[in-house]
Amino acid sequence: MKILIATQKPFSEAAIHDIHEMLEASGHDVELLEKYPGEAELIEAAKDAEALIIRSDKVTPAVMAAAKDLKIVVRAGAGFDNVDLAAATEHGIVVENTPGQNSNAVAELAIALMIFAARTQFTPSTGSEIQGKRLGIQAFGNVGRLVGAKAKALGMEISALDPFLKDEQIVEGGAKPVHSLEELYSTSDYLSIHIPALPSTIKSIGYDLMMKMPKGACLVNTARKEVIDEEGLARALEERPDLKYFADVAPDNYAELRERFGLRVFATPKKMGAQTAEANMNAGVAAARQIINFFATGDRKFQVNK
């Protein structure tokens, strides 16, 4: 089988070495496409591929239509909104993600962003401490639980909202359960977002929720920029000069927000949540293992387009 690793944002050399070694040991041919300029190059490289490993790369209907032999796409990471699931199902292509492999890296970044916000982006001014502050976690899955555990170790008070979990599951994870977004936002000095970008969540967080946050609160987004209503965010920051917004992916209006609100707004230069050597290796190796298992036994445990 030909396996194409297509990454505009490449894996580390060590990860590529291990991925190659695993796939080739299982009898597969491996081709590497890195830092490619656009969809045309991906379409050309994928034409005879039977499996595809990607990171944040977009797999569109055009890519799938050209890749006549493609049977499986594995997104090395948790989010999979960069793959057109409906088109994949139509073409009979299995789409999988690698949940949990990047979780610790994202959780550490969320905590780092909170501290960075509390210390006024390390400028020579008086900041604050996160110990004793209230942290609300929106979605209490792999990443959310790790954020909660790390924050609790730093002395924060943890609450969480997750409609897919029972109260006792949230309590077992070390957080106090809350039952509405309004309650979560109104009782959180820091609010950490971990929801996926779905039709029901896109632009779901904006003016109304931010305006409910306590004085001096900070919204931390290490999920997807699409879940933020950027016009509502700007309006809330304008009307509440005490609020902050720190993110792992820059909103489309980031330049405007920085100009208007200065140190109250920050976004990493590119999505950095999974940009650690450990997460790089974990996600890449997991993707390779899942492809090996898929072709060997038909295993579809992590399929997301069922």
N, C-alpha and C positions, 0 to 999 in steps of 0.2 A: 504494500500500500504506500502511496505517496502522501507524506504528511508535510503540509506547508506551515511554517511558523512565520506569521505575518505581523510585524510589530513596528509601527512608526516610532514608538517609544520602546527601544529594545530591552530585552532581558539582559541581565549581567552576563559576562563571559562565562562565569562559573555555572550559572543556571543553564545557559545554552549548551555547555559541555555535557552536563548531566542529562539534559533532555535528549540530546543527540544520542548519547550512549544508551539510554533506556530504550528509545525507539528503534535504534539500529540493532540492538541485541534481541529485539522481538521480531526482527525481520522486515522492518519498515524502512523505506527510503525517506530521507529528510531533506527538505529544501528551505532555505532561509531568505526571507525578504524583510529587510530592516530599513528604517528611515526613508521609506518610499514617499514620493511627493503627492500622490493622489490615488483616486479610485481606479484609474486606468491601469496603473501598474499592478494593483491587487487583482483586478479582473484577469489580466494576462497571466499572472503567476498561478492563479487558482484554477485555470482552465482544466488541468488534468489532475488536480488534487482530490484525494478521497477523504482527507481530514484536514482541519484547519485549527491551529492554535493562535489566538489573538489576545490582545490586552484591551486597550480602549478603542481599537480599530473598528470602523463601521462596516458591518456586513449587510449590504443592501440587497434588494431584489435583483438589481443588475448583476451583482457579484454572483448570486446564487444561480441566476439564469445562465451565466457563462460557465459556471463550474458544474458541468453535466454529471461528473462522477462523485461529487461531494456528498458524503454520507453523514458527517458529524462536524460540528463547530464547537470548540471548547473555549470559553472565555476564561482566561487565567485571572480570576478575581470573583468577587461576589455579584456585582452589578452586571446586568446583561441587556440594558436598554439600548446598547449600541448594535444589537442584532435584531433584524426584523423577524420576529417570531412567527408572524402570520405567513410571511413568504417562505420561511424555513419549513413550516408544516406543509404548506402547499407543494413544496418541492420534495417532501419526504426526508428532510434533513433533521437530524437530532441536534438540538442545541443544549449544551450543558455549561454550568459555571463551576467554580471551585470554592464553595462557601467555607469560610473560616480560615483560609490560608493567609489572608492579609489582615485578619482581624486585629492582632496585637499591634501591628504597625499603625493602623488607623487609630486605634484607641490611644496609643502613645501620642500621636499627633494632636488628637482632640485635647488631651491634657496640656500639651505644650502650648496650644493656642490659647487656652484659658489663662495660663500663667503669663504668656506674652501680652494678653489683653490686660491682665491685672497689673502688670508692671509697665503699662503705657508704652508698649513696644520697646522696652529697654532704653527709653530716653531718660535723660537726667532730671527726672521729676519724681514726686512722691507717688508711688503706686499703692497697691493693697495686696493682701494675702488671700489665697483661696480657702485656707483652713477656716472652718466654721460657716462657710457659705453654702447655700442650698443649690444643689445640682439637679435639674430635671433632665431625664433622658427620654427622648421621643423615639420609641422602638427599642425593645429590650432583647435583641437577638445576640449573635456572637460578639459583635463590636460593642453594642450597648452594655452588655454585662461586664466586659473587660473595662470599659470606661468607668462604670460604676465601682468596680473593685479597686481600681487605681485611685479614683477620686476619694473613696472611703478611706483608703490608707493614708491619704493626705489630709484627712480630717473634715471632709465635706459631708453634708447631709444629702442622702440620695433618695430621689423619688423617680418613678418611671411609669410610662403609659405604653401599653401594647395590647391592642384589641384581640390579638391572637393568643394571649396568655391568660391563664387564670391568676387570681390574686396570689394564691399560694406559690405559684411558680415565680412570680416577681419577688415575693418575700424570700424565697429560697435563693434567689440571685443576689440578695443583699440590698434590696430597695423597697421603699414604701410604695404601694400601688396607688395611683390616682386614676380617675375614671372619665376625665374629659380634657380636651386640649386647653380649655379655658382655665381649669384648675391647675394644670401642669405649668402653663406659662405664667400665671399670676403668682405662683409660689416658688419660682426659680430665679435665683440670682444669676445662674448660668444655665443655659438650655442647650443641650447637645442633640443634634438632629441625626438620625440614622435610618430614615425611611427611604425606600426606593422611589424612583421617578416613574409613576404610573399615572394613567389618566385621572385617577381619583386624588393624586397627591400633587400633581404639577400645579405650581402657583398657589398652593394651599396655605403657605406661610407668608404673611405680610403684615399690613398695617394693623388689622384688628387684633391679632395675637400679640404682636410686639408691643402694642400700646397697653396691654394687660400686664406686662412684665414689671417687676418692682424697680424702684429707683436705682440707677447704676447697673442695671442688668446687661448681660452680654449673651447674644445668640451666636452659637458656634455650629457651623455647618461643615461636616466632613462627608456629607452624602453627595447629593447632586445639586447643581445650581438651579436646575429646572423646578425644584420644589419651592423656590422662593419667588414671590411676586415682587419683582424688583422695583416697580413703581411704588408699591405699598411700603417696601423697605425704605426707600428714599424719603417718603412722606413721614414715616415714623421717626426716622433719624432727624428729620428737620424739626418736627414738633417736640421731640424728646431729646434734648442735648445731653442727657445722661446715658443714653443707650449706646451699645457697641455691637458691631457685626464683624465676626472673624470667620473666615472660610478657607476651605482647601481647594476651592475652585472659584475663580474670579467671576462675579456677575457681569453681564454684558455692559452694564453702566458703571463698571468699576472705576474708570478714570474720573467720571463725574463725581462719584461718591467720595473718592479720595480728595478731590479738589474741594468739595463742599464740607466734608466732615473730618478730614485729616486723620489723626491717630485713632479715631473712633472706629475706623474701618480698616480691615486688612484681608488680603487674599494671597495665598502662595503663588509663585510665578507660574506653576503648572500643578496639576493635581498630584500631591506628594504623599497621599495616604499610604500607598503601597510601595513607595520608593525607598525601601530598605533592602539590604542584601538578603536578609532572612526571608522577607515576604516575597521577593523576587524568586528566590530558590523554591520556596514552598509552593507558590502558585504554579510556577512553570512545571515542576516535577509532578504535581498533582494532575495538571492538564495532560501531561504525557501518560501518566499511569491510567487515567480514565480512558484515553484513546486506546491504549493497549488492551484494557479490559473489554472495551466495547467491541473491538474486532475479534478478540479471543473467545468471549463468552456471551456477547450481546448485552452486557451490563449497561443499564441506563439509569442508574441510581440517582444521578444528579441532573437528569433531564428537566428542562424548564419550559419546554413547549409541548406539554402533554395535552 
